[in-house]
Amino acid sequence: MSSNFIFDPHLSDEELKGFSRTIAEIEWLLLILVLLYQLVLSPDQFASTALSMAMFFYAAFVLLFRYVNFYRREAYWKLAVETSMMIVFITWVLMYTGRLSSPLQNLYLLVVITSSLTLGRLSTVAAMAIIALCYLWLGYPVRHESSFQSFGADFMARFAPLVMVAYVTTMLTRDTRVAMREVKALSETDDLTGIMNRRAFTAMSTHTLNLSHRYGRNFSIVIMDSDSLKQVNDAHGHEAGDALLKSMVEHAQLELRKADLIARYGGDEFVILLPDTNLDGATLTAERIRARIAASPLIAHGKQIPITASMGVASYPVHGISYEQLFEAADAALYLSKSQGKDRVTVAQPAPSARPA
């Protein structure tokens, strides 16, 4: 991800929920700190009334915005709105607790840290610009009582720690996200072919199955197995066998849409997920892949080696209503392809509940 993005488009809903929980904790922490200030330092009646009003309205905002659930799904715009309201609340509090001389001045650090952790570099820069304007406004009475140079030096001394915290937090957050993304990619990718492994495919197929249950959509799976790997390994070595597997994946990908997924399920077995595809469409796709592989011999040690693949096809809901049922049906169809001469596509038998009486 480019560090210049305002938001990270690759974050999952779970990660957004995690960030949302963090902001909620910071919001309540802000309220507690201001309440403690009011109880311990006992400001005058006017300031105490202003602080009570600020806490009341801010607490009402948090409760309504976060817990009424008028927009249930977490989104970046919600995090941005909450961060902006933090700035408004803190500025209101500082107005009545000594402005730039307030002991609560460093509450702005919570805004900077929150923005750095959740919204990215550009949003943090925008938040820093708003905070700088708040600093200038809060220091406006002082500016008339001192020289411009003295005011500027005081402003820089107060603002510099915020800039340092923003920079360090943003850099650490970016590096952490990049590292986590790389670890996740490694855990979900097959080292040899670069496609999904079984773990990642199972998660994606579960998501597709849930959508199909909810909206009544078709989807299909194809299990593909090399007919030639053992012979190639024995006759030409494992490097040639690895090249065969890569070649199978490349040929399959040429016949797949962007929405389709292919994963290595183990050894020389691959599984293909075809969203919004009925049985006829899946069978045609599998047949095109089979024909392409059969027409593209492997080149090893200067020799052309014929290669073929066998496939089994199953479709939701004809062959089952769970991923396990569909996989078993496609696997049984693959076994028939192997036992009936290989280099062929076999459609699974319908599930008992789907057969006509």
C-alpha positions as CSV (number, residue, x, y, z in Angstrom):
1,M,0.0,0.0,0.0
2,S,1.2,3.5,-0.8
3,S,1.8,5.5,2.3
4,N,0.1,8.4,0.6
5,F,-3.3,6.8,0.7
6,I,-5.8,8.4,3.0
7,F,-7.3,5.0,3.9
8,D,-6.1,1.5,3.6
9,P,-8.4,-0.2,1.1
10,H,-7.2,-3.7,2.1
11,L,-8.3,-3.6,5.7
12,S,-10.9,-6.2,6.6
13,D,-14.2,-5.5,8.5
14,E,-12.6,-7.1,11.5
15,E,-9.7,-4.7,11.4
16,L,-12.0,-1.8,11.1
17,K,-14.0,-3.1,14.1
18,G,-10.8,-3.3,16.0
19,F,-9.9,0.3,15.2
20,S,-13.5,1.4,16.1
21,R,-13.2,-0.2,19.5
22,T,-9.9,1.6,20.1
23,I,-11.4,4.9,19.3
24,A,-14.3,4.2,21.6
25,E,-11.9,3.6,24.5
26,I,-10.0,6.8,23.7
27,E,-13.3,8.7,23.6
28,W,-14.2,7.5,27.1
29,L,-10.7,8.2,28.3
30,L,-11.1,11.8,27.2
31,L,-14.2,12.2,29.1
32,I,-12.7,10.6,32.2
33,L,-9.6,12.9,32.1
34,V,-11.8,16.0,31.8
35,L,-14.0,14.9,34.6
36,L,-11.0,14.2,36.8
37,Y,-9.7,17.7,36.1
38,Q,-13.1,19.2,37.1
39,L,-13.3,17.2,40.3
40,V,-9.6,17.6,41.4
41,L,-8.8,21.2,40.4
42,S,-12.3,22.6,41.0
43,P,-12.4,25.4,38.4
44,D,-14.6,28.4,38.9
45,Q,-18.4,28.2,38.4
46,F,-18.4,29.6,34.9
47,A,-15.6,27.2,33.7
48,S,-17.2,24.3,35.6
49,T,-20.5,24.9,33.8
50,A,-18.8,25.1,30.4
51,L,-16.9,21.8,31.1
52,S,-20.1,20.1,32.2
53,M,-21.9,21.2,29.0
54,A,-18.9,20.0,26.9
55,M,-18.9,16.6,28.6
56,F,-22.6,16.2,28.3
57,F,-22.8,17.0,24.5
58,Y,-19.7,14.9,23.8
59,A,-21.0,11.9,25.8
60,A,-24.4,12.3,24.0
61,F,-22.6,12.3,20.6
62,V,-20.6,9.2,21.5
63,L,-23.6,7.3,22.7
64,L,-25.8,8.3,19.8
65,F,-23.2,7.9,17.1
66,R,-21.7,4.6,18.4
67,Y,-24.3,2.7,20.3
68,V,-27.6,3.6,18.6
69,N,-26.2,1.8,15.5
70,F,-28.0,3.9,12.9
71,Y,-25.2,2.7,10.6
72,R,-24.2,-0.7,11.7
73,R,-21.3,-1.4,9.4
74,E,-18.0,0.1,10.4
75,A,-16.6,2.6,7.9
76,Y,-13.7,5.0,7.6
77,W,-16.0,8.0,7.4
78,K,-17.3,7.1,10.9
79,L,-13.7,7.0,12.3
80,A,-13.0,10.4,10.6
81,V,-16.1,12.0,12.1
82,E,-15.3,10.7,15.6
83,T,-11.7,12.0,15.3
84,S,-13.0,15.4,14.2
85,M,-15.3,15.5,17.2
86,M,-12.4,14.8,19.5
87,I,-10.7,18.0,18.2
88,V,-13.9,20.0,18.8
89,F,-14.3,18.6,22.3
90,I,-10.7,19.2,23.3
91,T,-10.7,22.7,21.9
92,W,-13.9,23.5,23.8
93,V,-12.3,22.2,27.0
94,L,-9.1,24.2,26.5
95,M,-11.0,27.4,26.1
96,Y,-12.2,27.2,29.7
97,T,-9.2,25.6,31.3
98,G,-6.5,28.2,30.5
99,R,-6.3,27.9,26.7
100,L,-2.6,27.2,25.7
101,S,-1.7,27.2,29.4
102,S,-4.2,24.5,30.2
103,P,-2.8,21.4,31.9
104,L,-5.1,19.5,29.4
105,Q,-3.3,20.8,26.3
106,N,-1.7,17.5,25.6
107,L,-5.1,15.9,25.0
108,Y,-4.5,16.7,21.4
109,L,-1.9,13.9,21.4
110,L,-4.8,11.4,21.7
111,V,-6.2,12.8,18.4
112,V,-2.9,12.6,16.7
113,I,-2.3,9.0,17.8
114,T,-5.8,8.0,16.9
115,S,-5.6,9.4,13.4
116,S,-2.1,7.9,12.9
117,L,-3.3,4.5,13.9
118,T,-6.5,4.4,12.0
119,L,-6.7,6.9,9.1
120,G,-3.3,7.1,7.6
121,R,-0.8,9.8,6.7
122,L,-2.9,12.3,4.7
123,S,-5.7,12.2,7.3
124,T,-3.2,12.8,10.0
125,V,-1.7,15.7,8.2
126,A,-5.2,17.1,7.8
127,A,-5.9,16.6,11.6
128,M,-2.6,18.3,12.4
129,A,-3.5,21.3,10.2
130,I,-6.8,21.7,12.1
131,I,-5.1,21.4,15.4
132,A,-2.6,24.0,14.3
133,L,-5.4,26.4,13.6
134,C,-6.9,25.6,17.0
135,Y,-3.6,26.4,18.6
136,L,-3.5,29.8,16.8
137,W,-7.0,30.6,17.8
138,L,-6.5,29.5,21.4
139,G,-3.3,31.6,21.5
140,Y,-4.9,34.7,19.9
141,P,-5.2,36.7,23.1
142,V,-1.6,36.0,24.0
143,R,-0.4,37.1,20.5
144,H,-1.6,40.7,21.2
145,E,0.4,40.8,24.4
146,S,3.8,39.6,23.0
147,S,5.9,40.1,19.9
148,F,5.2,38.0,16.8
149,Q,8.6,36.3,17.2
150,S,7.9,35.4,20.8
151,F,4.5,34.1,19.9
152,G,5.9,32.1,17.0
153,A,8.6,30.5,19.2
154,D,6.0,29.6,21.8
155,F,3.7,28.1,19.2
156,M,6.5,26.0,17.7
157,A,7.6,24.8,21.1
158,R,4.1,23.6,21.8
159,F,3.3,22.2,18.4
160,A,6.6,20.4,17.7
161,P,5.9,17.4,20.1
162,L,2.6,16.8,18.2
163,V,4.5,16.7,14.9
164,M,7.0,14.3,16.3
165,V,4.4,12.0,17.7
166,A,2.4,12.1,14.5
167,Y,5.5,11.2,12.4
168,V,6.7,8.4,14.6
169,T,3.3,6.8,15.1
170,T,2.4,7.0,11.4
171,M,5.7,5.4,10.3
172,L,5.4,2.6,12.9
173,T,1.8,2.0,11.9
174,R,2.7,1.8,8.2
175,D,5.6,-0.5,8.8
176,T,3.5,-2.7,11.1
177,R,0.7,-3.0,8.5
178,V,3.1,-3.8,5.7
179,A,4.7,-6.5,7.8
180,M,1.3,-7.9,8.8
181,R,0.1,-7.9,5.2
182,E,3.3,-9.8,4.1
183,V,2.9,-12.4,6.8
184,K,-0.8,-12.8,5.9
185,A,0.1,-13.2,2.2
186,L,2.7,-15.8,3.0
187,S,0.3,-17.8,5.2
188,E,-2.4,-17.8,2.4
189,T,-0.2,-18.3,-0.7
190,D,1.2,-21.5,-2.1
191,D,5.0,-21.0,-2.4
192,L,5.4,-22.9,-5.7
193,T,2.6,-21.5,-7.8
194,G,1.8,-18.2,-6.1
195,I,-1.9,-18.9,-5.9
196,M,-4.1,-19.4,-2.8
197,N,-3.5,-22.3,-0.5
198,R,-6.1,-24.5,1.1
199,R,-6.6,-22.2,4.1
200,A,-7.2,-19.1,2.1
201,F,-9.5,-20.9,-0.4
202,T,-11.6,-22.4,2.4
203,A,-12.2,-18.9,3.8
204,M,-13.2,-17.5,0.4
205,S,-15.4,-20.4,-0.5
206,T,-17.2,-20.0,2.9
207,H,-17.9,-16.4,2.1
208,T,-19.2,-17.3,-1.4
209,L,-21.4,-20.0,0.1
210,N,-22.9,-17.5,2.6
211,L,-23.7,-15.1,-0.2
212,S,-25.3,-17.9,-2.2
213,H,-27.4,-18.9,0.8
214,R,-28.5,-15.3,1.3
215,Y,-29.3,-14.3,-2.2
216,G,-30.0,-17.6,-4.0
217,R,-27.0,-17.4,-6.3
218,N,-25.4,-20.3,-8.0
219,F,-21.7,-21.1,-7.7
220,S,-19.6,-24.1,-8.8
221,I,-16.3,-25.7,-7.9
222,V,-13.9,-27.7,-10.1
223,I,-11.3,-30.0,-8.8
224,M,-8.4,-30.5,-11.2
225,D,-5.7,-33.1,-10.9
226,S,-2.6,-33.7,-13.0
227,D,-2.5,-37.0,-14.9
228,S,1.2,-36.7,-15.6
229,L,3.0,-35.5,-12.5
230,K,4.4,-38.8,-11.3
231,Q,5.6,-39.8,-14.7
232,V,7.3,-36.4,-15.3
233,N,8.9,-36.5,-11.8
234,D,10.2,-40.0,-12.4
235,A,11.5,-39.4,-15.9
236,H,12.6,-35.8,-15.8
237,G,13.1,-34.8,-12.2
238,H,11.2,-32.7,-9.7
239,E,12.1,-29.4,-11.3
240,A,10.2,-30.5,-14.4
241,G,7.3,-31.6,-12.1
242,D,7.3,-28.2,-10.5
243,A,7.2,-26.6,-14.0
244,L,4.3,-28.8,-14.9
245,L,2.3,-27.6,-11.9
246,K,3.0,-24.0,-12.7
247,S,2.0,-24.6,-16.3
248,M,-1.3,-26.1,-15.2
249,V,-2.1,-23.0,-13.1
250,E,-1.1,-20.6,-15.9
251,H,-3.3,-22.4,-18.4
252,A,-6.2,-22.5,-16.0
253,Q,-5.9,-18.8,-15.2
254,L,-6.1,-17.9,-18.9
255,E,-9.7,-19.4,-19.0
256,L,-10.9,-17.9,-15.7
257,R,-12.6,-14.6,-15.0
258,K,-11.3,-12.0,-12.5
259,A,-13.9,-13.1,-10.0
260,D,-12.9,-16.8,-10.2
261,L,-10.4,-18.3,-7.7
262,I,-7.9,-21.1,-8.0
263,A,-6.0,-22.7,-5.2
264,R,-3.6,-25.5,-4.7
265,Y,-5.2,-28.0,-2.5
266,G,-2.3,-30.3,-2.1
267,G,0.2,-32.2,-4.2
268,D,-1.0,-32.0,-7.8
269,E,-4.6,-31.2,-6.9
270,F,-6.1,-27.8,-7.5
271,V,-9.6,-26.5,-6.8
272,I,-11.3,-23.7,-8.7
273,L,-14.2,-21.6,-7.3
274,L,-16.6,-20.1,-9.9
275,P,-19.0,-17.6,-8.3
276,D,-22.3,-16.9,-10.0
277,T,-21.8,-19.9,-12.3
278,N,-24.3,-22.7,-12.9
279,L,-23.4,-26.3,-13.7
280,D,-23.4,-25.9,-17.5
281,G,-21.1,-22.8,-17.3
282,A,-18.7,-24.6,-14.9
283,T,-18.6,-27.7,-17.1
284,L,-17.7,-25.5,-20.2
285,T,-15.0,-23.7,-18.2
286,A,-13.5,-26.9,-17.0
287,E,-13.5,-28.4,-20.5
288,R,-11.7,-25.3,-21.9
289,I,-9.1,-25.6,-19.2
290,R,-8.7,-29.3,-19.9
291,A,-8.3,-28.8,-23.7
292,R,-5.8,-26.0,-23.2
293,I,-3.6,-28.1,-20.9
294,A,-3.8,-31.1,-23.3
295,A,-2.8,-28.8,-26.3
296,S,0.2,-27.3,-24.4
297,P,3.0,-29.9,-23.9
298,L,5.6,-29.3,-21.3
299,I,9.1,-28.4,-22.5
300,A,11.8,-30.1,-20.4
301,H,15.4,-30.7,-21.3
302,G,14.6,-29.7,-24.9
303,K,11.8,-32.3,-25.2
304,Q,8.1,-31.9,-25.5
305,I,6.2,-33.9,-22.8
306,P,2.5,-34.4,-23.3
307,I,0.5,-33.5,-20.2
308,T,-3.2,-33.9,-19.3
309,A,-5.5,-33.2,-16.4
310,S,-8.7,-34.8,-15.1
311,M,-11.5,-32.8,-13.5
312,G,-14.6,-33.1,-11.4
313,V,-17.4,-30.5,-11.4
314,A,-20.0,-29.8,-8.7
315,S,-22.5,-26.9,-8.4
316,Y,-24.5,-25.3,-5.6
317,P,-27.3,-26.3,-4.8
318,V,-27.5,-29.2,-7.2
319,H,-24.8,-31.2,-5.6
320,G,-25.1,-30.0,-2.0
321,I,-25.8,-27.0,0.2
322,S,-22.5,-27.0,2.1
323,Y,-18.9,-26.6,1.0
324,E,-18.1,-30.1,2.3
325,Q,-20.9,-31.7,0.3
326,L,-19.8,-29.9,-2.9
327,F,-16.2,-30.8,-2.4
328,E,-17.0,-34.4,-1.8
329,A,-19.2,-34.5,-4.9
330,A,-16.6,-32.9,-7.1
331,D,-13.9,-35.2,-5.7
332,A,-16.0,-38.2,-6.5
333,A,-16.5,-36.9,-10.0
334,L,-12.7,-36.4,-10.3
335,Y,-12.2,-40.1,-9.2
336,L,-14.5,-41.2,-12.1
337,S,-12.5,-39.1,-14.6
338,K,-9.4,-40.8,-13.4
339,S,-10.9,-44.3,-13.5
340,Q,-12.5,-43.9,-16.9
341,G,-9.3,-43.0,-18.8
342,K,-8.2,-39.6,-17.5
343,D,-7.9,-36.4,-19.5
344,R,-11.6,-35.7,-19.1
345,V,-14.2,-33.7,-17.2
346,T,-16.9,-35.5,-15.2
347,V,-20.0,-33.8,-13.7
348,A,-20.9,-35.0,-10.2
349,Q,-24.0,-37.0,-9.5
350,P,-26.8,-34.8,-8.0
351,A,-27.2,-34.9,-4.2
352,P,-30.0,-37.3,-3.1
353,S,-32.2,-34.3,-1.9
354,A,-31.8,-32.7,-5.4
355,R,-32.8,-35.8,-7.4
356,P,-36.3,-36.0,-8.8
357,A,-38.6,-38.5,-7.0
